Amino acid sequence: VLYAASTVQQFTEDSNLGSFRTKARVARALFIVPEILRGAFLVGASSGSGVLMVRERDSGAWNGPGFYTIGGVSFGLQMGADAAQVIFLIMNDRGLESFYRSSAKLGLDASVAAGSEGGGVGVETSPALSADILVYSRSQGGYMGVSFEGTAVHVADKSNEAYYGRPVQPVDILEKGTLRNPGATPLLQTLAVLTR
């Protein structure tokens, strides 16, 4: 969770990510992946873990974190390897509801577009105007042809149970706001500053 707070802070301070800050202020939720490992030679693979934070409709306060894993395989013209920080801005209820399932596939359960100025993700195009999820990344390495279409996201039940001390469902953590862990305070404070 501390790595997630640091990731948000780095995105906020990155002068190349002005549109990230603007769109984060109106996002319904953020899925923060402090490190996703990617590699490919024609067939690509990626994997990582992250936390989902959801904003309350009325108060604007943040709930979470909910723990998830992310990974996928892709085909096409791509080569290289890198480690990236990625933040998914979930812009509406359709995008958020896909995360409440035990697993979801980006691009199938919710539409995905690259956020503009996204440091290796690509340039925002017209589909991003109506996308459920916008993806921003900061990466180092030589990866070309990055895409999160078809990437699978799974609820990390064991991590959620360990963090909250009992079995929980994502909706209990993220919508009801009744489950808290003091360790999330730095992340909650960072998000409050970003989206105020």
LOTORPA-998520 format. One record per residue (C-alpha): residue number from 1; residue in one letter; x, y, z. Coordinates in nm, 4 decimals, padded with zeros to 6 digits. Each point is the difference from the previous one (the first is absolute). Last residue first. Example, Ala and Ser with C-alpha at 12.3 -4.5 7.8 and 13.67 -1.06 7.14 Angstrom:
# residues 2
<node><padren>2</padren><lomar>S</lomar><u>01.3670</u><v>-00.1060</v><w>00.7140</w></node>
<node><padren>1</padren><lomar>A</lomar><u>-00.1370</u><v>-00.3440</v><w>00.0660</w></node>
***
This chain:
# residues 196
<node><padren>196</padren><lomar>R</lomar><u>-00.9364</u><v>01.7884</v><w>-00.4173</w></node>
<node><padren>195</padren><lomar>T</lomar><u>00.0942</u><v>-00.2987</v><w>-00.2132</w></node>
<node><padren>194</padren><lomar>L</lomar><u>00.3769</u><v>-00.0245</v><w>00.0424</w></node>
<node><padren>193</padren><lomar>V</lomar><u>00.0031</u><v>00.1190</v><w>00.3624</w></node>
<node><padren>192</padren><lomar>A</lomar><u>-00.2680</u><v>-00.2496</v><w>00.1061</w></node>
<node><padren>191</padren><lomar>L</lomar><u>00.1807</u><v>-00.2743</v><w>-00.1929</w></node>
<node><padren>190</padren><lomar>T</lomar><u>00.3223</u><v>00.0623</v><w>00.1929</w></node>
<node><padren>189</padren><lomar>Q</lomar><u>-00.1871</u><v>00.0014</v><w>00.3313</w></node>
<node><padren>188</padren><lomar>L</lomar><u>-00.1722</u><v>-00.3303</v><w>-00.0761</w></node>
<node><padren>187</padren><lomar>L</lomar><u>00.3336</u><v>-00.1552</v><w>-00.1010</w></node>
<node><padren>186</padren><lomar>P</lomar><u>00.1729</u><v>00.1189</v><w>00.3189</w></node>
<node><padren>185</padren><lomar>T</lomar><u>-00.2947</u><v>-00.1240</v><w>00.2157</w></node>
<node><padren>184</padren><lomar>A</lomar><u>-00.0199</u><v>-00.3515</v><w>-00.1468</w></node>
<node><padren>183</padren><lomar>G</lomar><u>00.2047</u><v>-00.1567</v><w>00.2809</w></node>
<node><padren>182</padren><lomar>P</lomar><u>-00.2709</u><v>00.1018</v><w>00.2452</w></node>
<node><padren>181</padren><lomar>N</lomar><u>-00.2249</u><v>-00.2734</v><w>-00.1452</w></node>
<node><padren>180</padren><lomar>R</lomar><u>-00.3680</u><v>00.0660</v><w>-00.0551</w></node>
<node><padren>179</padren><lomar>L</lomar><u>-00.3093</u><v>-00.2016</v><w>-00.0874</w></node>
<node><padren>178</padren><lomar>T</lomar><u>-00.3375</u><v>00.1779</v><w>00.0143</w></node>
<node><padren>177</padren><lomar>G</lomar><u>00.0453</u><v>00.1937</v><w>-00.3233</w></node>
<node><padren>176</padren><lomar>K</lomar><u>-00.3128</u><v>-00.1532</v><w>-00.1500</w></node>
<node><padren>175</padren><lomar>E</lomar><u>00.1184</u><v>00.0338</v><w>-00.3571</w></node>
<node><padren>174</padren><lomar>L</lomar><u>00.3663</u><v>-00.1013</v><w>00.0018</w></node>
<node><padren>173</padren><lomar>I</lomar><u>00.0563</u><v>-00.2478</v><w>00.2774</w></node>
<node><padren>172</padren><lomar>D</lomar><u>-00.3367</u><v>-00.1760</v><w>00.0031</w></node>
<node><padren>171</padren><lomar>V</lomar><u>-00.0193</u><v>00.0191</v><w>-00.3825</w></node>
<node><padren>170</padren><lomar>P</lomar><u>00.3352</u><v>-00.1770</v><w>-00.0266</w></node>
<node><padren>169</padren><lomar>Q</lomar><u>-00.1245</u><v>-00.2997</v><w>00.2033</w></node>
<node><padren>168</padren><lomar>V</lomar><u>00.1545</u><v>-00.0858</v><w>00.3343</w></node>
<node><padren>167</padren><lomar>P</lomar><u>00.1446</u><v>-00.2995</v><w>00.1851</w></node>
<node><padren>166</padren><lomar>R</lomar><u>00.1457</u><v>00.1145</v><w>00.3339</w></node>
<node><padren>165</padren><lomar>G</lomar><u>00.2967</u><v>00.1895</v><w>00.1436</w></node>
<node><padren>164</padren><lomar>Y</lomar><u>-00.0221</u><v>00.3022</v><w>-00.2286</w></node>
<node><padren>163</padren><lomar>Y</lomar><u>00.3445</u><v>-00.0236</v><w>-00.1631</w></node>
<node><padren>162</padren><lomar>A</lomar><u>00.0277</u><v>-00.3800</v><w>00.0120</w></node>
<node><padren>161</padren><lomar>E</lomar><u>-00.3507</u><v>-00.0475</v><w>-00.1438</w></node>
<node><padren>160</padren><lomar>N</lomar><u>00.0635</u><v>00.2493</v><w>-00.2780</w></node>
<node><padren>159</padren><lomar>S</lomar><u>00.3307</u><v>-00.1686</v><w>-00.0867</w></node>
<node><padren>158</padren><lomar>K</lomar><u>-00.1650</u><v>-00.3425</v><w>-00.0025</w></node>
<node><padren>157</padren><lomar>D</lomar><u>-00.2864</u><v>00.1177</v><w>-00.2219</w></node>
<node><padren>156</padren><lomar>A</lomar><u>00.2197</u><v>00.1610</v><w>-00.2658</w></node>
<node><padren>155</padren><lomar>V</lomar><u>-00.2846</u><v>00.0966</v><w>-00.2368</w></node>
<node><padren>154</padren><lomar>H</lomar><u>00.1058</u><v>-00.0686</v><w>-00.3584</w></node>
<node><padren>153</padren><lomar>V</lomar><u>00.0744</u><v>00.2316</v><w>-00.2940</w></node>
<node><padren>152</padren><lomar>A</lomar><u>00.0573</u><v>-00.1498</v><w>-00.3445</w></node>
<node><padren>151</padren><lomar>T</lomar><u>00.1645</u><v>00.1947</v><w>-00.2833</w></node>
<node><padren>150</padren><lomar>G</lomar><u>-00.1914</u><v>-00.0325</v><w>-00.3284</w></node>
<node><padren>149</padren><lomar>E</lomar><u>00.0869</u><v>00.3523</v><w>-00.1140</w></node>
<node><padren>148</padren><lomar>F</lomar><u>00.2856</u><v>00.1287</v><w>00.2175</w></node>
<node><padren>147</padren><lomar>S</lomar><u>00.2221</u><v>00.0942</v><w>-00.2933</w></node>
<node><padren>146</padren><lomar>V</lomar><u>00.3701</u><v>00.0789</v><w>-00.0346</w></node>
<node><padren>145</padren><lomar>G</lomar><u>00.1479</u><v>-00.0235</v><w>-00.3494</w></node>
<node><padren>144</padren><lomar>M</lomar><u>00.3632</u><v>00.0702</v><w>00.0898</w></node>
<node><padren>143</padren><lomar>Y</lomar><u>00.1855</u><v>-00.0872</v><w>00.3218</w></node>
<node><padren>142</padren><lomar>G</lomar><u>00.3513</u><v>00.1380</v><w>00.0329</w></node>
<node><padren>141</padren><lomar>G</lomar><u>00.0268</u><v>00.0756</v><w>00.3669</w></node>
<node><padren>140</padren><lomar>Q</lomar><u>-00.1158</u><v>00.2517</v><w>00.2556</w></node>
<node><padren>139</padren><lomar>S</lomar><u>-00.3666</u><v>00.0653</v><w>00.0547</w></node>
<node><padren>138</padren><lomar>R</lomar><u>-00.2578</u><v>00.2505</v><w>00.1153</w></node>
<node><padren>137</padren><lomar>S</lomar><u>-00.3553</u><v>-00.1002</v><w>-00.0816</w></node>
<node><padren>136</padren><lomar>Y</lomar><u>-00.3484</u><v>00.1407</v><w>-00.0482</w></node>
<node><padren>135</padren><lomar>V</lomar><u>-00.3089</u><v>-00.2033</v><w>-00.0926</w></node>
<node><padren>134</padren><lomar>L</lomar><u>-00.3497</u><v>00.1436</v><w>-00.0440</w></node>
<node><padren>133</padren><lomar>I</lomar><u>-00.2957</u><v>-00.2232</v><w>00.0916</w></node>
<node><padren>132</padren><lomar>D</lomar><u>-00.3674</u><v>00.0144</v><w>-00.1041</w></node>
<node><padren>131</padren><lomar>A</lomar><u>00.0924</u><v>00.1592</v><w>-00.3321</w></node>
<node><padren>130</padren><lomar>S</lomar><u>-00.2283</u><v>00.2654</v><w>-00.1480</w></node>
<node><padren>129</padren><lomar>L</lomar><u>00.2526</u><v>00.2719</v><w>-00.0848</w></node>
<node><padren>128</padren><lomar>A</lomar><u>00.2746</u><v>-00.2607</v><w>-00.0130</w></node>
<node><padren>127</padren><lomar>P</lomar><u>-00.1450</u><v>-00.1301</v><w>-00.3273</w></node>
<node><padren>126</padren><lomar>S</lomar><u>00.1049</u><v>00.3351</v><w>-00.1606</w></node>
<node><padren>125</padren><lomar>T</lomar><u>00.3708</u><v>-00.0525</v><w>00.0522</w></node>
<node><padren>124</padren><lomar>E</lomar><u>00.2324</u><v>00.0440</v><w>00.2954</w></node>
<node><padren>123</padren><lomar>V</lomar><u>00.3625</u><v>-00.0599</v><w>-00.0855</w></node>
<node><padren>122</padren><lomar>G</lomar><u>00.1944</u><v>-00.3093</v><w>00.0927</w></node>
<node><padren>121</padren><lomar>V</lomar><u>00.0881</u><v>-00.2098</v><w>00.3013</w></node>
<node><padren>120</padren><lomar>G</lomar><u>00.3700</u><v>00.0843</v><w>00.0159</w></node>
<node><padren>119</padren><lomar>G</lomar><u>-00.0216</u><v>00.3069</v><w>00.2251</w></node>
<node><padren>118</padren><lomar>G</lomar><u>-00.3735</u><v>00.0641</v><w>-00.0006</w></node>
<node><padren>117</padren><lomar>E</lomar><u>-00.0096</u><v>00.3498</v><w>-00.1429</w></node>
<node><padren>116</padren><lomar>S</lomar><u>-00.3638</u><v>-00.0734</v><w>-00.0911</w></node>
<node><padren>115</padren><lomar>G</lomar><u>-00.1754</u><v>-00.2854</v><w>00.1754</w></node>
<node><padren>114</padren><lomar>A</lomar><u>-00.0126</u><v>-00.3263</v><w>-00.1888</w></node>
<node><padren>113</padren><lomar>A</lomar><u>-00.3481</u><v>-00.1401</v><w>-00.0482</w></node>
<node><padren>112</padren><lomar>V</lomar><u>-00.1914</u><v>-00.2876</v><w>00.1598</w></node>
<node><padren>111</padren><lomar>S</lomar><u>-00.3606</u><v>-00.1157</v><w>-00.0371</w></node>
<node><padren>110</padren><lomar>A</lomar><u>-00.1382</u><v>-00.2111</v><w>00.2841</w></node>
<node><padren>109</padren><lomar>D</lomar><u>-00.0958</u><v>-00.3696</v><w>00.0180</w></node>
<node><padren>108</padren><lomar>L</lomar><u>00.1663</u><v>-00.0786</v><w>-00.3334</w></node>
<node><padren>107</padren><lomar>G</lomar><u>00.2719</u><v>00.2645</v><w>-00.0315</w></node>
<node><padren>106</padren><lomar>L</lomar><u>00.1396</u><v>-00.0905</v><w>00.3391</w></node>
<node><padren>105</padren><lomar>K</lomar><u>-00.0845</u><v>-00.3548</v><w>00.1021</w></node>
<node><padren>104</padren><lomar>A</lomar><u>-00.1599</u><v>-00.0402</v><w>00.3406</w></node>
<node><padren>103</padren><lomar>S</lomar><u>00.0383</u><v>-00.2376</v><w>00.2934</w></node>
<node><padren>102</padren><lomar>S</lomar><u>-00.1763</u><v>-00.0630</v><w>00.3294</w></node>
<node><padren>101</padren><lomar>R</lomar><u>-00.2459</u><v>00.2668</v><w>-00.1066</w></node>
<node><padren>100</padren><lomar>Y</lomar><u>00.0082</u><v>00.3354</v><w>00.1781</w></node>
<node><padren>99</padren><lomar>F</lomar><u>00.2657</u><v>00.1299</v><w>-00.2397</w></node>
<node><padren>98</padren><lomar>S</lomar><u>-00.2414</u><v>-00.0110</v><w>-00.2968</w></node>
<node><padren>97</padren><lomar>E</lomar><u>-00.2410</u><v>00.2093</v><w>00.2060</w></node>
<node><padren>96</padren><lomar>L</lomar><u>00.2523</u><v>00.2842</v><w>00.0069</w></node>
<node><padren>95</padren><lomar>G</lomar><u>00.0238</u><v>00.0340</v><w>-00.3776</w></node>
<node><padren>94</padren><lomar>R</lomar><u>-00.3766</u><v>-00.0030</v><w>-00.0374</w></node>
<node><padren>93</padren><lomar>D</lomar><u>-00.0350</u><v>00.2464</v><w>00.2881</w></node>
<node><padren>92</padren><lomar>N</lomar><u>00.2117</u><v>00.2674</v><w>-00.1671</w></node>
<node><padren>91</padren><lomar>M</lomar><u>00.3495</u><v>00.1452</v><w>-00.0505</w></node>
<node><padren>90</padren><lomar>I</lomar><u>00.2313</u><v>-00.2668</v><w>00.1323</w></node>
<node><padren>89</padren><lomar>L</lomar><u>00.3433</u><v>00.1601</v><w>-00.0219</w></node>
<node><padren>88</padren><lomar>F</lomar><u>00.2519</u><v>-00.2830</v><w>-00.0328</w></node>
<node><padren>87</padren><lomar>I</lomar><u>00.3396</u><v>00.0840</v><w>00.1459</w></node>
<node><padren>86</padren><lomar>V</lomar><u>00.3119</u><v>-00.1787</v><w>-00.1204</w></node>
<node><padren>85</padren><lomar>Q</lomar><u>00.3598</u><v>-00.0055</v><w>00.1219</w></node>
<node><padren>84</padren><lomar>A</lomar><u>00.2137</u><v>-00.1837</v><w>-00.2492</w></node>
<node><padren>83</padren><lomar>A</lomar><u>00.2672</u><v>-00.2666</v><w>-00.0153</w></node>
<node><padren>82</padren><lomar>D</lomar><u>00.1435</u><v>-00.0650</v><w>-00.3439</w></node>
<node><padren>81</padren><lomar>A</lomar><u>00.0653</u><v>-00.2532</v><w>-00.2712</w></node>
<node><padren>80</padren><lomar>G</lomar><u>00.0435</u><v>-00.0002</v><w>-00.3751</w></node>
<node><padren>79</padren><lomar>M</lomar><u>-00.2059</u><v>-00.0938</v><w>-00.3021</w></node>
<node><padren>78</padren><lomar>Q</lomar><u>-00.3400</u><v>00.0563</v><w>-00.1506</w></node>
<node><padren>77</padren><lomar>L</lomar><u>-00.1600</u><v>-00.0536</v><w>-00.3380</w></node>
<node><padren>76</padren><lomar>G</lomar><u>-00.2930</u><v>-00.2267</v><w>00.0799</w></node>
<node><padren>75</padren><lomar>F</lomar><u>-00.1286</u><v>-00.2220</v><w>00.2805</w></node>
<node><padren>74</padren><lomar>S</lomar><u>-00.1021</u><v>00.0693</v><w>00.3588</w></node>
<node><padren>73</padren><lomar>V</lomar><u>00.0027</u><v>-00.1916</v><w>00.3284</w></node>
<node><padren>72</padren><lomar>G</lomar><u>-00.1411</u><v>00.1307</v><w>00.3238</w></node>
<node><padren>71</padren><lomar>G</lomar><u>00.0437</u><v>00.0909</v><w>00.3622</w></node>
<node><padren>70</padren><lomar>I</lomar><u>-00.1478</u><v>00.1947</v><w>00.2886</w></node>
<node><padren>69</padren><lomar>T</lomar><u>-00.0382</u><v>-00.0836</v><w>00.3679</w></node>
<node><padren>68</padren><lomar>Y</lomar><u>-00.2382</u><v>00.1773</v><w>00.2357</w></node>
<node><padren>67</padren><lomar>F</lomar><u>-00.0136</u><v>00.1409</v><w>00.3545</w></node>
<node><padren>66</padren><lomar>G</lomar><u>-00.2780</u><v>00.2297</v><w>00.1217</w></node>
<node><padren>65</padren><lomar>P</lomar><u>00.1246</u><v>00.3137</v><w>00.1682</w></node>
<node><padren>64</padren><lomar>G</lomar><u>-00.2341</u><v>00.1492</v><w>00.0782</w></node>
<node><padren>63</padren><lomar>N</lomar><u>-00.2418</u><v>00.2893</v><w>00.0230</w></node>
<node><padren>62</padren><lomar>W</lomar><u>00.0547</u><v>00.3604</v><w>-00.1108</w></node>
<node><padren>61</padren><lomar>A</lomar><u>-00.2101</u><v>00.2980</v><w>00.1060</w></node>
<node><padren>60</padren><lomar>G</lomar><u>-00.1963</u><v>00.1900</v><w>-00.2678</w></node>
<node><padren>59</padren><lomar>S</lomar><u>-00.2802</u><v>00.0525</v><w>00.2518</w></node>
<node><padren>58</padren><lomar>D</lomar><u>-00.2980</u><v>-00.0908</v><w>-00.2154</w></node>
<node><padren>57</padren><lomar>R</lomar><u>00.1283</u><v>-00.2472</v><w>-00.2587</w></node>
<node><padren>56</padren><lomar>E</lomar><u>00.2651</u><v>-00.1702</v><w>00.2133</w></node>
<node><padren>55</padren><lomar>R</lomar><u>00.3298</u><v>-00.0398</v><w>-00.1857</w></node>
<node><padren>54</padren><lomar>V</lomar><u>00.1447</u><v>-00.3446</v><w>-00.0563</w></node>
<node><padren>53</padren><lomar>M</lomar><u>00.3599</u><v>-00.1206</v><w>00.0441</w></node>
<node><padren>52</padren><lomar>L</lomar><u>00.1226</u><v>-00.3190</v><w>-00.1653</w></node>
<node><padren>51</padren><lomar>V</lomar><u>00.3400</u><v>-00.1401</v><w>00.0897</w></node>
<node><padren>50</padren><lomar>G</lomar><u>00.2640</u><v>-00.1661</v><w>-00.2117</w></node>
<node><padren>49</padren><lomar>S</lomar><u>00.1743</u><v>-00.3160</v><w>-00.1085</w></node>
<node><padren>48</padren><lomar>G</lomar><u>00.2143</u><v>-00.0810</v><w>-00.2990</w></node>
<node><padren>47</padren><lomar>S</lomar><u>00.0292</u><v>-00.2030</v><w>-00.3181</w></node>
<node><padren>46</padren><lomar>S</lomar><u>00.0623</u><v>00.0510</v><w>-00.3699</w></node>
<node><padren>45</padren><lomar>A</lomar><u>00.0596</u><v>-00.2291</v><w>-00.2961</w></node>
<node><padren>44</padren><lomar>G</lomar><u>00.0704</u><v>00.0636</v><w>-00.3659</w></node>
<node><padren>43</padren><lomar>V</lomar><u>00.0229</u><v>-00.2329</v><w>-00.2995</w></node>
<node><padren>42</padren><lomar>L</lomar><u>00.1937</u><v>00.1589</v><w>-00.2884</w></node>
<node><padren>41</padren><lomar>F</lomar><u>00.3100</u><v>00.0150</v><w>00.2229</w></node>
<node><padren>40</padren><lomar>A</lomar><u>-00.1406</u><v>00.1314</v><w>00.3198</w></node>
<node><padren>39</padren><lomar>G</lomar><u>00.0486</u><v>00.1161</v><w>00.3569</w></node>
<node><padren>38</padren><lomar>R</lomar><u>-00.2000</u><v>00.1890</v><w>00.2573</w></node>
<node><padren>37</padren><lomar>L</lomar><u>00.0307</u><v>00.0314</v><w>00.3754</w></node>
<node><padren>36</padren><lomar>I</lomar><u>-00.2604</u><v>00.2137</v><w>00.1749</w></node>
<node><padren>35</padren><lomar>E</lomar><u>00.1111</u><v>00.2054</v><w>00.2958</w></node>
<node><padren>34</padren><lomar>P</lomar><u>-00.1851</u><v>00.2440</v><w>00.2253</w></node>
<node><padren>33</padren><lomar>V</lomar><u>-00.3404</u><v>-00.1035</v><w>-00.1452</w></node>
<node><padren>32</padren><lomar>I</lomar><u>-00.2665</u><v>00.2504</v><w>00.1076</w></node>
<node><padren>31</padren><lomar>F</lomar><u>-00.3643</u><v>-00.0569</v><w>-00.0943</w></node>
<node><padren>30</padren><lomar>L</lomar><u>-00.1738</u><v>00.3329</v><w>00.0450</w></node>
<node><padren>29</padren><lomar>A</lomar><u>-00.3738</u><v>00.0614</v><w>00.0433</w></node>
<node><padren>28</padren><lomar>R</lomar><u>-00.2914</u><v>00.2168</v><w>-00.1195</w></node>
<node><padren>27</padren><lomar>A</lomar><u>00.2335</u><v>00.2389</v><w>-00.1784</w></node>
<node><padren>26</padren><lomar>V</lomar><u>-00.0829</u><v>00.3726</v><w>-00.0039</w></node>
<node><padren>25</padren><lomar>R</lomar><u>00.3149</u><v>00.1348</v><w>00.1699</w></node>
<node><padren>24</padren><lomar>A</lomar><u>00.2086</u><v>-00.2760</v><w>-00.1589</w></node>
<node><padren>23</padren><lomar>K</lomar><u>-00.0794</u><v>00.1483</v><w>-00.3423</w></node>
<node><padren>22</padren><lomar>T</lomar><u>00.1757</u><v>00.3292</v><w>00.0688</w></node>
<node><padren>21</padren><lomar>R</lomar><u>00.2969</u><v>-00.1575</v><w>00.1795</w></node>
<node><padren>20</padren><lomar>F</lomar><u>00.0548</u><v>-00.2494</v><w>-00.2802</w></node>
<node><padren>19</padren><lomar>S</lomar><u>-00.0373</u><v>00.2732</v><w>-00.2623</w></node>
<node><padren>18</padren><lomar>G</lomar><u>00.3050</u><v>00.1781</v><w>00.1414</w></node>
<node><padren>17</padren><lomar>L</lomar><u>00.2184</u><v>-00.3092</v><w>-00.0218</w></node>
<node><padren>16</padren><lomar>N</lomar><u>00.3241</u><v>00.1303</v><w>-00.1484</w></node>
<node><padren>15</padren><lomar>S</lomar><u>00.0747</u><v>00.2169</v><w>00.3045</w></node>
<node><padren>14</padren><lomar>D</lomar><u>00.0136</u><v>-00.3123</v><w>00.2176</w></node>
<node><padren>13</padren><lomar>E</lomar><u>-00.0819</u><v>00.1088</v><w>00.3573</w></node>
<node><padren>12</padren><lomar>T</lomar><u>-00.3426</u><v>-00.1656</v><w>00.0121</w></node>
<node><padren>11</padren><lomar>F</lomar><u>00.1293</u><v>-00.3182</v><w>-00.1622</w></node>
<node><padren>10</padren><lomar>Q</lomar><u>00.2795</u><v>-00.0206</v><w>00.2575</w></node>
<node><padren>9</padren><lomar>Q</lomar><u>-00.2440</u><v>00.0569</v><w>00.2873</w></node>
<node><padren>8</padren><lomar>V</lomar><u>-00.2368</u><v>-00.2669</v><w>-00.1300</w></node>
<node><padren>7</padren><lomar>T</lomar><u>00.2896</u><v>-00.2466</v><w>-00.0183</w></node>
<node><padren>6</padren><lomar>S</lomar><u>00.1175</u><v>00.0864</v><w>00.3521</w></node>
<node><padren>5</padren><lomar>A</lomar><u>-00.3490</u><v>-00.0635</v><w>00.1386</w></node>
<node><padren>4</padren><lomar>A</lomar><u>-00.0111</u><v>-00.3335</v><w>-00.1845</w></node>
<node><padren>3</padren><lomar>Y</lomar><u>00.3421</u><v>-00.0955</v><w>00.1376</w></node>
<node><padren>2</padren><lomar>L</lomar><u>-00.1323</u><v>00.0734</v><w>00.3504</w></node>
<node><padren>1</padren><lomar>V</lomar><u>-00.2922</u><v>-00.2327</v><w>-00.0690</w></node>
***
